[in-house]
Amino acid sequence: MLAGWLAEPHIAEWWDDPEVELAAIREHIDSVSVEPLIIELDRQPIGYMQSYDPHLEDGHPYRDQPFGTLGIDI
């Protein structure tokens, strides 16, 4: 499903190579710092998002934010 979305032209223009992106998403499934999520509307998947804790990633540019702050990529 994600591969299909990443291949759509209006989505592909904002992401890198789909195989590279899918590999990163696979890594996030087991990550402590990132939580991948599928967005649903009426039980139909409509999008992907992830939340992350910048304090759990060395050198993350948002580590200066207060503890408990989460980033969200949609």
C-alpha positions in Angstrom: 0.0 0.0 0.0 2.8 2.4 0.9 4.7 1.6 -2.2 1.7 2.4 -4.3 1.2 5.7 -2.5 4.9 6.6 -3.0 4.6 5.9 -6.7 1.8 8.4 -7.2 3.2 11.5 -9.0 1.7 14.0 -6.6 3.3 12.2 -3.7 6.6 11.2 -5.4 7.6 14.8 -5.9 7.9 15.2 -2.1 9.7 12.0 -1.3 13.0 10.3 -2.2 13.3 7.0 -4.1 10.3 4.8 -3.0 12.6 1.8 -2.1 14.8 4.0 0.1 11.7 5.5 1.8 10.1 2.1 2.3 13.4 0.8 3.9 13.4 3.7 6.3 9.7 3.1 7.2 10.5 -0.6 7.8 13.3 0.5 10.2 10.8 2.8 12.0 8.6 -0.2 12.9 11.2 -1.4 15.3 12.5 2.0 16.3 12.3 3.4 19.8 12.2 7.0 18.6 9.7 6.8 15.8 6.1 5.6 15.7 4.8 5.0 12.2 1.0 5.3 11.8 -1.6 4.7 9.0 -4.3 7.3 8.9 -7.8 5.9 8.3 -11.1 7.5 7.4 -14.2 5.3 7.6 -11.9 2.3 8.0 -10.1 3.1 4.7 -6.4 3.9 4.8 -5.9 7.4 3.5 -2.4 8.4 4.6 0.8 7.8 6.5 2.3 9.8 9.4 4.9 9.3 12.0 5.6 10.8 15.4 9.2 11.0 16.7 11.0 12.0 19.9 13.9 14.2 18.9 15.6 13.6 22.2 16.1 9.9 21.3 18.1 10.8 18.1 21.7 11.9 18.4 22.2 15.3 16.8 18.6 15.9 16.0 18.0 19.6 15.2 15.0 19.8 17.6 16.7 18.4 20.7 16.6 21.9 22.1 12.9 21.6 22.6 11.4 20.7 26.0 11.4 17.1 27.0 8.1 15.5 26.0 8.0 17.4 22.7 7.2 15.1 19.8 7.6 15.9 16.1 5.0 14.8 13.6 5.6 14.1 9.9 2.5 13.8 7.7 
